[in-house]
């Protein structure tokens, strides 16, 4: 699903929006402004071959996977 993260340039509200067309207007749910910026999304992925493995997330600038004590993903995978 094409869900994008945005931040309103007027009030600072951060929100997610399901957007079907690239030219679709996006309004801030708090102040209704159309002056919004698309944020860098966090990638979610599942690690390990086990069905019970928890999902790990890595955000921009993160040095390691959440919940992992390794210094980088190369030490985990």
FILUM-14438 format. One record per residue (C-alpha): residue number from 1; x, z, y. Coordinates in pm, whole numbers, plus 50000, padded with zeros to 5 digits. Example, Ala and Ser with C-alpha at 12.3 -4.5 7.8 and 13.67 -1.06 7.14 Angstrom:
// residues 2
   i     x     z     y
   1 51230 50780 49550
   2 51367 50714 49894
END
This chain:
// residues 77
   i     x     z     y
   1 50000 50000 50000
   2 50133 49918 50347
   3 50136 50268 50501
   4 50360 50300 50805
   5 50477 50601 51003
   6 50444 50597 51382
   7 50522 50817 51681
   8 50319 50800 52000
   9 50538 50736 52306
  10 50281 50911 52530
  11 50208 51241 52353
  12 50473 51255 52076
  13 50216 51271 51792
  14 50359 51154 51457
  15 50111 50994 51218
  16 50070 50752 50928
  17 49851 50443 50938
  18 49742 50197 50672
  19 49812 49855 50830
  20 49700 49534 50660
  21 49818 49275 50918
  22 50149 49282 51105
  23 49971 49206 51435
  24 49712 49482 51392
  25 49689 49718 51692
  26 49775 50079 51616
  27 49627 50358 51829
  28 49744 50718 51843
  29 49480 50937 51675
  30 49543 51217 51928
  31 49547 51044 52270
  32 49430 50690 52172
  33 49735 50527 52337
  34 49860 50196 52194
  35 50214 50278 52310
  36 50342 50372 51963
  37 50675 50316 51789
  38 50719 50252 51418
  39 50943 50519 51266
  40 51199 50482 50991
  41 51014 50581 50674
  42 51146 50813 50408
  43 51195 50641 50074
  44 51046 50816 49775
  45 51176 50753 49428
  46 51161 50908 49086
  47 51487 50996 48919
  48 51563 51055 48555
  49 51397 50908 48249
  50 51179 51208 48181
  51 50808 51184 48251
  52 50812 51536 48393
  53 51091 51462 48641
  54 51003 51549 48996
  55 51015 51291 49273
  56 51315 51312 49502
  57 51320 51207 49866
  58 51605 51096 50081
  59 51556 51064 50455
  60 51760 50870 50707
  61 52086 51051 50769
  62 52045 51274 50465
  63 52365 51347 50280
  64 52203 51428 49947
  65 51875 51411 49760
  66 51627 51689 49833
  67 51649 51959 49570
  68 51989 51836 49454
  69 52311 52030 49502
  70 52529 51719 49472
  71 52711 51594 49781
  72 52574 51242 49748
  73 52350 51039 49522
  74 52655 50882 49359
  75 52737 51224 49213
  76 52388 51257 49066
  77 52312 50912 48931
END
